[in-house]
Amino acid sequence: RFTPGSSEAFAEGSLPPSFAVQAPGGLSQQPCTQMASLLKNWVVRQMAKALEDYLEGVTPASVNASLGKDIGTLNLRARVSPAALRPFHLEVVDSEVDLHVEIPWRHLESQATEFSVNSFRLVVQLASSRSSRSLADVAAQRVAKEAAVKK
């Protein structure tokens, strides 16, 4: 039996038997490992939802997470979403984005979550024309919209 403060050695990532929980089906699971997995999945879902207009492929398998109690770090690889470039009449041929994210868990309301781009690769081509509008017309329309927003 584990006693707090004892010098018993446990394999890395394992907990003493008294900390194990019985999962459905009779499988024994480590509560910290299970909680970390649930937390990672939740964070990844939130991140995927926040980035869905820009990136695709953000899944638990594509994210390496270290979710400490003060600062969580995520390293993820994703692809640029084709929808992000449609307004510019561009099609994504190939892309890869490698991000590092730091999340200040204890200060979410007062400190920024920091996104750092480790690498970014984007190969695009002009979208096939489905209308008679020229790119100059699209650019002029975009400038007019931006001017209207600034007013």
Contacts in CASP RR format, 6 or more apart in sequence:
PFRMAT RR
TARGET T0000
AUTHOR 0000-0000-0000
METHOD contacts of the structure
MODEL  1
RFTPGSSEAFAEGSLPPSFAVQAPGGLSQQPCTQMASLLKNWVVRQMAKA
LEDYLEGVTPASVNASLGKDIGTLNLRARVSPAALRPFHLEVVDSEVDLH
VEIPWRHLESQATEFSVNSFRLVVQLASSRSSRSLADVAAQRVAKEAAVK
K
1 16 0 8 1.000
1 17 0 8 1.000
1 18 0 8 1.000
2 8 0 8 1.000
2 16 0 8 1.000
2 17 0 8 1.000
2 18 0 8 1.000
2 19 0 8 1.000
8 16 0 8 1.000
10 16 0 8 1.000
13 30 0 8 1.000
13 32 0 8 1.000
13 33 0 8 1.000
14 30 0 8 1.000
15 30 0 8 1.000
15 31 0 8 1.000
15 32 0 8 1.000
19 30 0 8 1.000
19 31 0 8 1.000
19 32 0 8 1.000
20 28 0 8 1.000
20 29 0 8 1.000
20 30 0 8 1.000
20 31 0 8 1.000
21 28 0 8 1.000
21 29 0 8 1.000
21 30 0 8 1.000
21 31 0 8 1.000
21 34 0 8 1.000
22 28 0 8 1.000
23 29 0 8 1.000
23 34 0 8 1.000
36 67 0 8 1.000
39 67 0 8 1.000
40 60 0 8 1.000
40 63 0 8 1.000
40 65 0 8 1.000
40 67 0 8 1.000
41 60 0 8 1.000
43 65 0 8 1.000
43 67 0 8 1.000
43 74 0 8 1.000
43 103 0 8 1.000
44 58 0 8 1.000
44 59 0 8 1.000
44 60 0 8 1.000
44 63 0 8 1.000
44 65 0 8 1.000
44 74 0 8 1.000
47 58 0 8 1.000
47 63 0 8 1.000
47 74 0 8 1.000
47 76 0 8 1.000
47 101 0 8 1.000
48 57 0 8 1.000
48 58 0 8 1.000
48 59 0 8 1.000
51 58 0 8 1.000
51 78 0 8 1.000
52 81 0 8 1.000
53 81 0 8 1.000
53 83 0 8 1.000
53 84 0 8 1.000
54 80 0 8 1.000
54 81 0 8 1.000
54 84 0 8 1.000
55 78 0 8 1.000
55 79 0 8 1.000
55 80 0 8 1.000
55 81 0 8 1.000
55 84 0 8 1.000
55 97 0 8 1.000
56 78 0 8 1.000
56 79 0 8 1.000
56 80 0 8 1.000
56 81 0 8 1.000
57 78 0 8 1.000
57 79 0 8 1.000
58 76 0 8 1.000
58 78 0 8 1.000
62 76 0 8 1.000
62 77 0 8 1.000
62 78 0 8 1.000
63 74 0 8 1.000
63 75 0 8 1.000
63 76 0 8 1.000
64 74 0 8 1.000
64 75 0 8 1.000
64 76 0 8 1.000
65 72 0 8 1.000
65 73 0 8 1.000
65 74 0 8 1.000
65 75 0 8 1.000
66 72 0 8 1.000
66 73 0 8 1.000
66 74 0 8 1.000
67 105 0 8 1.000
68 105 0 8 1.000
69 105 0 8 1.000
69 106 0 8 1.000
70 104 0 8 1.000
70 105 0 8 1.000
70 106 0 8 1.000
71 102 0 8 1.000
71 103 0 8 1.000
71 104 0 8 1.000
71 105 0 8 1.000
72 102 0 8 1.000
72 103 0 8 1.000
72 104 0 8 1.000
72 105 0 8 1.000
73 100 0 8 1.000
73 101 0 8 1.000
73 102 0 8 1.000
73 103 0 8 1.000
74 99 0 8 1.000
74 100 0 8 1.000
74 101 0 8 1.000
74 103 0 8 1.000
75 98 0 8 1.000
75 99 0 8 1.000
75 100 0 8 1.000
75 101 0 8 1.000
75 118 0 8 1.000
76 98 0 8 1.000
76 99 0 8 1.000
76 101 0 8 1.000
77 96 0 8 1.000
77 97 0 8 1.000
77 98 0 8 1.000
77 99 0 8 1.000
78 96 0 8 1.000
78 97 0 8 1.000
78 99 0 8 1.000
79 92 0 8 1.000
79 95 0 8 1.000
79 96 0 8 1.000
79 97 0 8 1.000
80 92 0 8 1.000
80 95 0 8 1.000
80 97 0 8 1.000
80 122 0 8 1.000
81 92 0 8 1.000
82 91 0 8 1.000
82 92 0 8 1.000
85 91 0 8 1.000
85 92 0 8 1.000
85 124 0 8 1.000
86 127 0 8 1.000
87 142 0 8 1.000
89 126 0 8 1.000
89 127 0 8 1.000
89 135 0 8 1.000
89 138 0 8 1.000
90 124 0 8 1.000
90 125 0 8 1.000
90 126 0 8 1.000
90 127 0 8 1.000
91 124 0 8 1.000
91 125 0 8 1.000
91 126 0 8 1.000
91 127 0 8 1.000
91 128 0 8 1.000
92 122 0 8 1.000
92 123 0 8 1.000
92 124 0 8 1.000
93 123 0 8 1.000
93 124 0 8 1.000
93 125 0 8 1.000
94 121 0 8 1.000
94 122 0 8 1.000
94 123 0 8 1.000
95 121 0 8 1.000
95 122 0 8 1.000
95 123 0 8 1.000
96 119 0 8 1.000
96 120 0 8 1.000
96 121 0 8 1.000
97 117 0 8 1.000
97 119 0 8 1.000
97 120 0 8 1.000
97 121 0 8 1.000
98 117 0 8 1.000
98 118 0 8 1.000
98 119 0 8 1.000
98 120 0 8 1.000
99 115 0 8 1.000
99 116 0 8 1.000
99 117 0 8 1.000
99 118 0 8 1.000
100 115 0 8 1.000
100 116 0 8 1.000
100 118 0 8 1.000
101 113 0 8 1.000
101 114 0 8 1.000
101 115 0 8 1.000
101 116 0 8 1.000
102 113 0 8 1.000
102 114 0 8 1.000
102 116 0 8 1.000
103 113 0 8 1.000
104 111 0 8 1.000
104 112 0 8 1.000
104 113 0 8 1.000
126 135 0 8 1.000
END
